[in-house]
Amino acid sequence: MSIEIIEVKNKSDLKEFIYLPEKIHKDHKNWIPSLVSDDWTLFNKKKNRAFNYCDTILLLAKKDNKTVGRIMGIINRKYNEIHNENNARFIFMECWEDKEVFHALINSIEKWAKEKGTTKLIGPFGFSDKDPQGFLVEGFDQPTVMVTNCSLPHMAEFITQEGYNQLMDLVQYHIPIPKELPEFYKRILERLNRNGYRLHEFTHIKDVKPFIIPVFRLTNEAFVKIYGYVPYDEKEMKDFANRYLSILDPRFIKLITNNENDVIAYIIGMPSISEGLKKSHGRLFPFGFIHILRSMKKTKQLDLFLGAIKHEYQNIGLDTLLGSAMLESAHKAKLEIIDSHVVMEQNLKMRAEYERVGGKIYKKYRVFQKEL
């Protein structure tokens, strides 16, 4: 049976693209859907400003008029220019365990990337490091959290057979929440000179809003060396905040400011909504938001999202101040475990922080590369 690759050109095709993963992962107990409303925004060229500086293509694979696979190609011209690269990316790749379909999809993106003049294809990697990265290579039996890739084992196997090799690995930790603050935390906090530093904690999300732009500006500064990171402009900062602010729990947003009231450090987490996403099938309406809210109340897991410390304020104990405040809030909320989200395997400093509080790797993802 021949495979037809078609480009997504209209709303009907895009609907096929967005809803295909839930069909492929129908019997996959650890898979969770993304928010469907988020997907419609992500792929909307009028709402996602990344389209302004990226060349993109969305493809569907068809067999006997049935959709059996999907893939997106991206050339982030902004990132390539900043880092003097000439790479294309593939992302949001899905198919059943069918090597021919996989080959047809990746081969089509390779041809598109060559025609665009790029010299290397990497992936899975999206518009930036905030999209799901890599194919899962370890931890297939473990639960999934929001904005991570829960790919099936054949995906990493097939991409290797296509001649791709490892670009980088990312790891994910589970960290037990202690009943008491670790002794080494207490010692660091005792030595920390807090003169000029103020820890901000919140009970209402409206009180967070004045800090949104300063937090993103700090993120731009601190993440400059993170692979794949593209600095946000002010409009993108507001778009990203609008996308997630409504579901964040203010108890798990911690900020530190200096004498000038500049944000110099922050950490953001939220109670896991994974079970709610499963039960709602990624739909907020008509009743999906109830499942999501209920899962936030019932979960025992805190998912970390983002964190950063201004370069000149690193290594003086601010990370411990943030960490201790987050642990205290998690303990009060009767949470039992923290998910680190993904961290680059070579980021030894961050990994050491997780491991000294008892963190254990439970998942690993791999981003692949191939010269074109």
Secondary structure, DSSP 8 states (H G I E B T S, - for coil): --EEEEE--SHHHHHHHHHHHHHHTTT-TT-----HHHHHHHT-TTT-GGGGSEEEEEEEEEETTEEEEEEEEEEEHHHHHHHT--EEEEEEEEE-S-HHHHHHHHHHHHHHHHHTT-SEEEES--SSTTS--SEEEE-TTS---TTS----HHHHHHHHHTT-EEEEEEEEEEEE--SS--HHHHHHHHH---TT-EEE--SSGGGTGGGHHHHHHHHHHHTTTSTT-----HHHHHHHHHHHGGG--GGGEEEEE-TT--EEEEEEEEE--HHHHHHHTT--TTTHHHHHHHHHHH--EEEEEEEEE-GGGTTSSHHHHHHHHHHHHHHHTT--EEEEEEEETT-HHHHHHHHHTT-EEEEEEEEEEEE-
